[in-house]
Amino acid sequence: MSNASNGTGLREHMFLFSRFLRSPRTVGALTASSRALAEAMVQGLDLERPGHIVELGPGTGVFTAAIAQRLGADTRFLAVDIDPAFVDQIRRRWPAIECICASAERLDELVAAREMLPIDHIVSGLPFVSLPPPMTKRILASVESVLRPGGSFTTFQYLHGYGLPQAVSFRRAMTERMGTQPTSRLVVRNVPPAVVLTWHKAAPQPVPPQAD
């Protein structure tokens, strides 16, 4: 993959701000994420080995760049964004990346249609705290259904909103679905500072044999 811009220049900030004004609930951020946050989002992910990677809500492509720089030749990468302007920008910058305009609620259908099941890693820039709860519930159900046991789901929450009821509720729901507690990393080199959260999906518990 080519090393395109990291997506944090003035033009990217202005573009993101314009999309935020159009749809503040689904964009959820006034400025593009920093390179430091992008690096933290992919930290510890083995993206070079053959596998399937999904990015939800790539936006201006800050996390996309960090993922693309680490992809192995036999690793498939799918980016999904509901905003056609963001999708067009990703496609122009990274022609080799498959980026589609669709809702993350349909993730199970999208990856099944592309024969990408199961997914090894999901990186999400979606603003779950500001999304309607029914939409978040459908997205999380789809994430759970496509992720392999041991696979990871990584997202972030801004530090100033970390204790909000919506943020706490999201973490609780994700922990329940994944069956594991998340690891967390504080990134201060971002405006505003953010907490990166990674869950690994637990393996299904074996069914105990029935007594005769």
N, C-alpha and C positions, 0 to 999 in steps of 0.2 A: 504494500500500500504506500502511496506517496505521502510525504510529510507536509500536509497542507497547513495553513495558518491555524494557530491554536484557538482562534475564535474569540480573542479577548481584546481586540483593537477597538478604537473609537467607533468605527463603522458598525462593528458587531454589537456594541453597547447600544448605539442609536437604533439599530434594526430591532433588537430585542425590546427596547423601550416602546417602539411603535407598535409591536405585536402585543405588548402588555396592555397598552391603551385600548387596543381593539378587543382583547379577550383576557382581562386580568385573572379570571378564575382558572383558566386552563394554562396560561403562561406562568403566572405565579411569581415572577421575578422582574425587578426593574433593570438589573444589570447582569451581564454575562458572568458565569462562574470563572474563577481564577484557574491558572495552570496548576497551582498547588492543590486546589480541590480536585481537579481532574486526576492528578497523580494519586491522590488518596483514594479516589473512587476505583482505580484499577489495581491498587497495591495488593499484592498477594495472589492475583488472578493469573493462572497459567493459560495465557492466550495463544501460545505458540504451538501447543500440541493440537492435533486434529480434534475438532469439536464444533459445538454450535453456541454462538453468542448472540444475545439480543440486547439492544438498547431501546428503552422506552423514553420518548420525549427528548430527542437529541437537541432540539432547539437550534442554536447557532453552530453547534458542532464542537464545543469545547471538550466534552467527554469522548465524542466520536474520534477526534484527533488522537487522544491518548490511547484509545483502543486500537485504532488503525495502525499506529506505529508499532504495536506489539503482536499483531496477528501473524500466525503461521500461514504457510502457503496452502495448507489443507483445512484451515479453519473457516467455517461459514459464519457470516456476520449479517444480521438483519436489524435495521433501524426502523422504528415505527413512530410517526408523529401525526397528530391530528390536524396540524396547521400546514396547509399546502405551501405557504411561503417558506417555512422552515425546510420542508421536504425538497423544494426546488433548490434551495441553497446547498443542502447536503449533497444532492445529486451533482450539482455543478462542481463542487470542491472535490468530491471523491466519486468519480464515475464508476469505480469498481465496486462500491458499496451498494447493496440493495437497500434502498430507503423507500418506504411506502407510506402513503397518506391513509391512515386508518386509526380507529380508536384502539387503545390498548385493551379494552374490554374484549376484543376479538382475537387476542393473542393466540389462544388455543387453535382457532380456525386458521390463522395466518401461518403458523409454523407447521401445522399438519399439512396444509396445501403445498408447502414447499419441501415436505419430507425432511424436516429438521428436528423431529422429536427423537430423543428428549433433548432439552436445552441444558447446557452445562453452566452457563453464567448469564444472569440478567443484571444489567446496569440501568438504573432508572433516575431520570431527572424530573420526573413528574411531581407537580406540587400537590401531593396527597392531602395536605392540611386544608387546602382551599377547594378541593374537588367535592362535588356532592357525595355524601356518604354512600348512596346506592351505587354510584359509579366506582368509587374506591373498592367497595365490596366485590363487584364483578371483576375488577382488574386483579385483585388479590386471589380470587378463586381461579382465574385463568393462569396466573403466575404459578400457583401451587400445582395445577394440573399438568403444566408442561415441563416443570423443572425436575431433573433426575434426582434421586436420593444422593445426598452429598453435594449437589449443585448449590450455587450461591445466588443470593439476591442482594444487591447493594443499592442503597439510596442515601439521601442526606436530608437533614432537617436544620434549618437555621437556628443558631444558638438562642436567639431572643425568643423564639417560638417553641423551644424544646419542651417546655413545661405546660404548654397550652393543652386543654382537654382533647382537642382534635389530634394533636401530635401524640399524646400519651395513648389515646385510643387506637391510633394506627399501629404503634409499636406493639401494643398488646395483641391486636388482631393478627399481625404478621408473625409474632412469636407463637401464637396458638396454631397457626396454619403450618409453619415450618417445623414446629416441634422442638425448637432450640432457641436459646437466648442469643441475641445479636452481639457481635463485637462492635466496639465504638472507637472512633478516632476524632479528636478535635482538630479542626483546621482553622487557625487564626488568620492565615494569609488569604483571606477571602472577604469580600464585602457583601453582606455581613459575615462574621465567622459562622462556621457550620460544623455539625457533627455528622460524620460518615458512619452509616450503620450497615453491617453485613450479617445476613442470616445464612446458614447452611441447612438445607432440607434434611431432616432426620430420615434414616432408613426405616421402612415399615417394620413394626414389631412382629416377630414370628408368632403364629397362632399356636398356643399350647395344645398338645395332643389330648384328645378326649379320653377320659377313663372308661374302661370297659364296664 
